Amino acid sequence: MRWIVRLLVFAAALFFGIGATAVGLEVRPYMTLRDIEVEELNPVRAGIAPDPEGIHVMYAGTVQITNKEQYLKFIIHNGGDEPLNYTGYSADHSFPLIRANESDLPDTYRCSRGTSRYTILPNRSVELHVSLDEFRSRPPKNSSISVGFNLRPVSAPEHSIHYSEPFPLPESFRRAISPQ
């Protein structure tokens, strides 16, 4: 008798197991999640800032490289489609053109011996420094300073000057310029 009960329990479990598997196979397509369509990300709506287009020269404050020497720091961004060239004594020291209140300040004499050509690739930026020595005279207090650099796209025949937006010269930097 025990064997018959065990056989009936086994048959019932087998029957219910096969039935549950069959129901699961039929119901499964209805239980899966639908594919989610992902729209192309719109950078403006998503809060992602677009890459700047064109060439940008931006004042980025001062930096102290040696214990006593301060430099103005500039970021040049190449948002164009082709590399930009510039000339300098090092990759972070090009030859700036300086304006105070929209007027050109006296240019410093530059010998081109020992200079090299440097390249800014598309959608890349470089950091350039302007030393106190680039100022031949101290600009008036509260002057709006703009600094420009000669930059040349590879396909262009000549350099063009690209200036930063005007900015106030930090007082500590202005005082460190010899008055001459």
C-alpha positions as CSV (number, residue, x, y, z in Angstrom):
1,M,0.0,0.0,0.0
2,R,2.8,2.4,0.8
3,W,4.3,1.8,-2.7
4,I,1.0,2.6,-4.3
5,V,0.7,5.9,-2.4
6,R,4.3,6.8,-3.3
7,L,3.6,6.0,-6.9
8,L,0.5,8.2,-7.0
9,V,2.4,11.1,-5.3
10,F,5.2,10.7,-7.8
11,A,2.7,10.6,-10.8
12,A,0.9,13.7,-9.4
13,A,4.2,15.6,-9.0
14,L,5.3,14.6,-12.5
15,F,1.9,15.7,-13.9
16,F,1.9,19.1,-12.2
17,G,5.6,19.7,-13.1
18,I,5.0,19.0,-16.8
19,G,1.8,21.1,-16.7
20,A,3.6,24.0,-15.0
21,T,6.5,23.9,-17.6
22,A,4.0,23.9,-20.5
23,V,2.1,26.9,-19.0
24,G,5.4,28.7,-18.4
25,L,6.5,28.2,-22.0
26,E,3.1,29.6,-23.2
27,V,3.1,32.6,-20.8
28,R,6.8,33.5,-21.1
29,P,6.5,35.7,-24.2
30,Y,4.0,37.9,-22.4
31,M,6.2,38.2,-19.4
32,T,9.3,39.6,-21.1
33,L,9.9,43.4,-21.3
34,R,9.5,45.1,-24.6
35,D,12.6,46.5,-26.4
36,I,13.1,50.1,-25.4
37,E,13.9,52.4,-28.2
38,V,16.7,54.9,-27.4
39,E,16.5,58.2,-29.2
40,E,19.7,59.9,-30.3
41,L,20.9,62.1,-27.5
42,N,20.2,65.8,-28.1
43,P,23.1,67.5,-26.3
44,V,21.2,70.7,-25.7
45,R,18.2,69.0,-24.1
46,A,20.4,66.6,-22.1
47,G,22.4,69.4,-20.5
48,I,25.7,68.5,-22.3
49,A,27.7,71.5,-23.4
50,P,28.5,71.4,-27.1
51,D,32.2,71.6,-28.2
52,P,33.2,75.2,-29.1
53,E,33.6,75.8,-32.8
54,G,36.4,77.8,-34.2
55,I,39.5,79.1,-32.5
56,H,39.2,80.4,-28.9
57,V,41.8,82.2,-26.8
58,M,40.7,82.3,-23.1
59,Y,42.4,83.9,-20.1
60,A,42.6,81.4,-17.3
61,G,44.2,83.3,-14.4
62,T,47.8,83.3,-13.2
63,V,50.2,80.6,-12.5
64,Q,53.4,80.7,-10.5
65,I,56.0,78.4,-12.1
66,T,59.1,79.4,-10.1
67,N,59.2,80.7,-6.6
68,K,58.9,84.3,-7.6
69,E,57.9,84.5,-11.3
70,Q,54.2,84.8,-12.1
71,Y,52.7,84.1,-15.5
72,L,49.4,84.8,-17.1
73,K,47.8,81.6,-18.2
74,F,45.8,81.2,-21.4
75,I,43.9,78.2,-22.9
76,I,43.8,78.1,-26.7
77,H,41.1,75.7,-28.0
78,N,41.1,74.5,-31.7
79,G,37.5,73.9,-32.5
80,G,38.2,73.8,-36.2
81,D,38.6,70.9,-38.6
82,E,42.3,71.1,-39.2
83,P,45.5,71.5,-37.0
84,L,46.7,74.9,-36.0
85,N,50.4,75.9,-35.9
86,Y,52.1,78.5,-33.6
87,T,55.7,79.4,-33.0
88,G,57.4,79.7,-29.7
89,Y,60.5,79.0,-27.6
90,S,58.6,76.1,-26.0
91,A,55.2,74.5,-26.3
92,D,53.8,76.7,-23.5
93,H,55.5,80.0,-24.5
94,S,54.4,81.6,-27.8
95,F,54.8,85.2,-28.7
96,P,51.8,87.3,-27.4
97,L,50.5,90.5,-28.8
98,I,49.1,92.6,-25.9
99,R,46.4,95.3,-25.9
100,A,45.3,97.6,-23.1
101,N,41.9,99.3,-23.6
102,E,41.9,98.3,-27.3
103,S,45.3,99.9,-27.9
104,D,48.4,97.9,-28.7
105,L,51.1,97.9,-26.1
106,P,54.7,98.3,-27.3
107,D,55.9,94.9,-28.6
108,T,59.0,93.3,-27.2
109,Y,61.8,92.4,-29.4
110,R,62.0,88.7,-30.3
111,C,64.8,86.9,-31.9
112,S,63.5,83.8,-33.7
113,R,66.6,81.8,-33.0
114,G,65.8,78.7,-31.0
115,T,62.1,78.7,-31.8
116,S,60.0,75.8,-32.9
117,R,56.7,75.2,-34.5
118,Y,54.0,73.6,-32.4
119,T,50.7,72.1,-33.4
120,I,47.2,72.1,-31.8
121,L,45.1,69.3,-33.1
122,P,41.4,69.7,-33.9
123,N,39.2,69.7,-30.8
124,R,42.2,69.9,-28.5
125,S,43.5,72.7,-26.3
126,V,46.9,73.9,-25.1
127,E,48.0,76.1,-22.2
128,L,50.2,79.0,-23.0
129,H,52.0,81.4,-20.5
130,V,52.8,85.0,-20.8
131,S,55.6,86.3,-18.6
132,L,56.2,89.7,-17.0
133,D,58.9,90.3,-19.6
134,E,56.3,90.5,-22.4
135,F,55.1,93.8,-20.9
136,R,57.5,96.6,-21.9
137,S,55.6,99.1,-19.8
138,R,53.1,98.8,-16.9
139,P,49.5,99.3,-18.2
140,P,47.4,101.9,-16.5
141,K,45.4,100.7,-13.5
142,N,41.9,99.3,-14.3
143,S,42.9,98.6,-17.9
144,S,41.1,95.9,-19.9
145,I,43.8,93.7,-21.2
146,S,43.5,91.4,-24.3
147,V,46.2,89.0,-25.3
148,G,46.5,87.6,-28.8
149,F,48.5,84.9,-30.5
150,N,49.6,84.3,-34.1
151,L,47.9,81.0,-35.1
152,R,47.8,79.5,-38.5
153,P,45.6,76.7,-39.8
154,V,47.8,74.2,-41.7
155,S,46.1,75.0,-45.1
156,A,46.2,78.8,-44.6
157,P,49.1,80.7,-46.2
158,E,49.5,83.2,-43.3
159,H,49.1,83.5,-39.6
160,S,46.1,85.4,-38.1
161,I,46.0,86.9,-34.6
162,H,43.4,85.6,-32.2
163,Y,42.7,87.7,-29.1
164,S,41.2,86.8,-25.7
165,E,38.2,88.6,-24.4
166,P,39.3,91.7,-22.4
167,F,40.1,91.0,-18.7
168,P,41.4,93.0,-15.8
169,L,45.1,92.4,-15.1
170,P,45.6,91.0,-11.6
171,E,47.0,93.8,-9.4
172,S,49.8,91.7,-8.1
173,F,50.9,90.9,-11.7
174,R,50.5,94.6,-12.7
175,R,52.6,95.8,-9.8
176,A,55.4,93.3,-10.7
177,I,55.8,94.8,-14.2
178,S,58.6,97.3,-14.2
179,P,57.2,100.9,-14.7
180,Q,59.6,102.1,-17.4
